[in-house]
Amino acid sequence: MSELLQGIEIEHGGKPQYAVIWLHGLGADGSDFVPVVPELGLAEAPGVRFIFPHAPEMPVTCNGGYVMPAWYDIISLDSTSRKIDEAGIVHSRAAIRQLIARENARGIPCANIFLAGFSQGGAVAYTTALTHPEPLAGIIALSTYLPSVALVEREATAANRAIAIFGAHGSQDDVVSPTLGRQARDFMLQRGHAVDWQEYPMPHSVCMEEVEAIGDWLRGRLA
């Protein structure tokens, strides 16, 4: 078993009954979304442990081989497609499964664990959740896409066939185009998932209206 990913943890509220594992985007690190936690409006919610892991550093082909934090290598990209290293996604999925198992060992069942991610992190969140062998609480997919439809079609589990999804995208995103985000949304809808989809007039980023919507969605799923 590989070494557990390092990261940042924040416990919001009392003894954690839920966990959110939140994956950052390409070139960032786990600190990227830490400031979002107090803005989610979870003061009256049960305790939640937020885990913000750091991706390992690796060369990224589409960025000239530059070494940076990344969940998998991106071979090439254009406005409506990505050529990615599927083995890298599988490796990152295994690392996130280790974090899920640690939360299980700390008393939080899979049914109370959400996977969240922005951009490349959202792509790993989608893939990991849809193929996880036990039911998870939900997916928060921000400005992201489905990196390998074939992988999900091969390995999607019945356990997460009905997983709830919050998806959001910027209508002015020139990094991960809205077309890619909508393709992922449509794939989920075709599979019968409940998708709460939002678009905002923003580039490849997060806005306060979006953060508030995430908080509303989360509160609705915390007992």
C-alpha positions, 0 to 999 in steps of 0.5 A, a space after each residue: 500500500 502506498 503512503 497516505 496522501 498528506 493534506 490539511 484537515 479542518 473539523 467543523 462543528 462537534 465530533 465529526 459524523 460526516 467527512 468531505 474529501 475535497 480535491 484541488 485543481 492542477 498546479 494547486 494544493 490542499 490549501 486552495 479550498 480551505 477558505 471556503 469552509 466557513 462560508 458554507 453556512 454549516 453552523 447548525 449542521 452536524 460535525 463535518 471533517 474536511 480533508 484537503 489532500 495535496 496531489 503528488 508532483 509529476 511532469 504534466 505533458 500538456 504543460 511542456 513536461 513541467 513538474 507540478 502538483 497533479 492527480 494525473 498526466 494530461 497528454 493534450 487538451 483542446 476546448 472540448 476534449 482531453 487526452 489523459 493518462 488513465 493509469 494516473 487516474 486509477 492511481 489517484 483513485 487508489 489514493 483517495 480510497 485510502 483516505 476513505 478507508 481512514 475515515 471509516 477507521 475513524 468512525 465515519 461510514 462511506 454513506 457519510 462521506 462526500 467527494 468534492 473536487 475542482 477541475 482536475 480534482 473534480 475529475 478524480 472525484 467523479 471517477 472515484 465515487 462512481 466506481 466505489 464499491 460502497 455507497 457514498 454520500 454525494 459528489 461535488 463537481 466544480 468546473 470539471 469533466 469526466 476524464 474517461 467515460 470508458 473507465 466509468 462505464 467499465 467499472 461503475 458500481 451499483 452501490 453508487 448508481 443513485 449517488 447525488 451530484 452537485 455540479 457547477 461550471 462557469 459559462 466563461 470558462 476557457 480552461 475546462 469548457 462548459 461543453 465538457 462540464 455539460 457532457 459530464 452532466 448529461 452522462 450522469 443524467 442518462 445514468 439516472 443520477 440526481 444532478 443539481 446543476 448550476 452555471 455562473 457567469 465566471 471563468 475557471 474559478 469559484 464565486 460566492 453564489 456558488 459556495 452558498 449553493 454548495 452549502 445549501 446542497 450539503 445542509 440538505 444532506 446532513 442529518 
